[in-house]
């Protein structure tokens, strides 16, 4: 049985902050792997004008996850799941022998109540909130915490998360990383043009990459 952390996001682009917090969470939670679930499109970011092509975002994630126990997956694109709660239910069905925990940045927690069936997601898997600089107060005051606050576990018990029944949430005390995808895009708005595979730049293929798949059903 593998212990897997799930980190969903746009990865627009993937950066060293994603890698650092993933590796820190992996150690704090006693995980075997972390899966980066690259979203084909965040419903809460529809209309964004700075969203890079999916294949460029996947390519940046693959580069940033090299030589680490991090697997990059296009699971949502392949399975057609649009919302995180759907994705988690499909993953649990596909990999019933693994234990999963959802990783959530504290900068996302203030808007968590806007996610489709967010309570349903919390009932599926434990949630570990990863600290982001400047969001401590807003995370604790988040609307969703009015409900989730009843299920908080101490961070000192982080490695025992597989013993908890969802809903369960903990605030990981990890060194904050200030790296921001927004700042990267502001500094280099054309980053994705250099990240696209050569075939994609020429042909604009929708899915030209051979993405590393998560663990198979019989793994570990």
N, C-alpha and C positions, 0 to 999 in steps of 0.2 A: 504494500500500500504506500503510494507516494503522497507527500504533503505538498500541495501546489498552491502558490499565490497567483491570483488572477489580477492583472493590471490592464484595464481597458482604457483606450484613449485614441485621440486623433494622431498623436505622434507627428506633429506638424511644425518642426521636425522632431524626431527622437534626439535627445541630447544627453550630455554627461550626467545631468541631474536625474533623469530617468534611471540611468544605470546605477548611480550612487544610492538612491533611495531603494532601488530594487535589491541590491546586494545587502544593504543595511537591514531591510525587512526580512530578507532570506535568513540572515543570522539571528535576528531578534525573535523570529517566529519558528525557527528550526525547520525551515522548508527544504525540500529537495530541489525544487525548481520554481521559477517564476515564468508565467506565460504572458507575453505582451500581446494583447488582442487588439490589433489595429482596426479601428472602426472605418467602415466604408463611408460613413457620414453620420455625424452627431446630430440627432434631431433638434437639439437645443442650439445648434450653430448653423441651422439652415439659413441661407442667404449670405453667409460669410464670404467675403471677396478674396480672402487671403488663404483659403484652404487649398493646399497643394494636391496634385493628383495622387490617387491611392497608391500607385506603384512607386512613386517617389517617397512617400511616407514609409512604406514597407521597406524600401531600400535603405533609408536612413536608420530604421530600427534594426535591420540586419547588421549593418556596420557597427552600430553602437553596442550590440549584444555579443559581439565576438569574444570568444574565449571566456565565457561566463555561463553559469547555469541558468541562462535565460533563453526561452524559446519564443520566436516570433511566429505568430499565427494569423492567417487570413480566415479564421474560422467563421466569423460573422458573414463575410462575403460568400464563402462556399455554402454555408447553411441557410443564408437568406434571413438571418435574425437581425432585427433592426434595433431592438431594445435590450439593455443589459440583462433584465430579468429573463427574457427569452433565451439569451445566450447561455446564461448560467444553467438554466433547466436543461438545455440541450447538451451541454458539456457534462453535467452530472449523469444524464442518461447514457451518453456515449462512453464515459469513463467511470463506471459505478464503483470500481475498486479503489479510487483515489479520494483523498480528502482535499477540499478546496476552501480557500479563504479569499475574500474580495479585498483588494487594496484600493483605498480611496484617499486622495489628497485632501488635506484640510481646506484647501482653496475651493474644492468641489462641494464640500459638505453644506455650505449655506444654500446651495441650489438643489440639494439632493431631493427635497420634497417635490421638485418639478419633474423628476424622472418617472417614467411609466411604471406604475405599480411598485414604487420603491419599498413599501412595506413587504410586498411579496418577495422582492430580492433579499431583503434582510431576513426573511423567514427561511430562505434557501441555504444561505451560507453565512458564517461569521464575517464580520467586517473589521478590518484594521485600518484606522485612520492614520495617515502619514503626515507629519507636521510640515507645513509650508510657511516660510517667513511672512509675518504680517497678518496671518489668518487665525491666530490662536483665539482671539476674542470672538470673531464672527463665527468660527467653527463651533465653539461651545454654546453660542447663542442661536445657532441654526434652528430653523423651524422644525426640522426633522428630529432634532435632539429632544423636543418635547415628548416624543414617543420613544425614540431610541435610548433616551437617558435611563430608562428603567432596566436596560439590559447591558449596562456598562460593566466591564471586567477590568481589574487592575492590570496595568502594563507589566507588573512584576510576574504575572502568570502567563505571559505571552506565549511561551512554548507549550502551554497546556490547552491551546485553543481547540484541539481535536476532541477534547473531553466535554466541550460545551455544546449545548443545544441552541440552535438559532431560534430567535434572534439573539445575537451576541455581538458586542462591539467593544473595541479597546482603542485607546489613543496611544500609539507608539511614541516613545520618547527617543526619537532619532535625531542626530545632528541635522539641522535644517540645511537645505541646499537652495541657494538663491537663483540658480539657473532658470531661465524662463524662455519658453518657446516663443512667446509674444515678443520678447526683446530680441531674440535671434532673427525673427522675421522682419522686425523693424530695422535692424542693422543690415540684413541681407535678404531683401524681399525676393530675390531670384535664386535662393539656395536650392530649390527643387529642380532647377534646370540642370544643375550639376549632379543631382542625385538620381535622375532618371536613367535607367539602363539605355544603352545605345539604341537597341531596337525600338524602345518606347519613344525616344526622341524622334526617331525617323518615321515610325508608323503609328504612334499614339495608341498602342495596344492597351486594352483595358486591364489585362492580367497576364503580363509576360513573364512574371517571376516564378521560380520554383521555391516557394516559401517552406522553411523548415516546419515540419509538422510536430504537434505535441506528441507526448509519449503514446505508444500504442496501447491497446486494451490489455495486453499481457505483460506490459513492462513493469518491472519491480514488483 
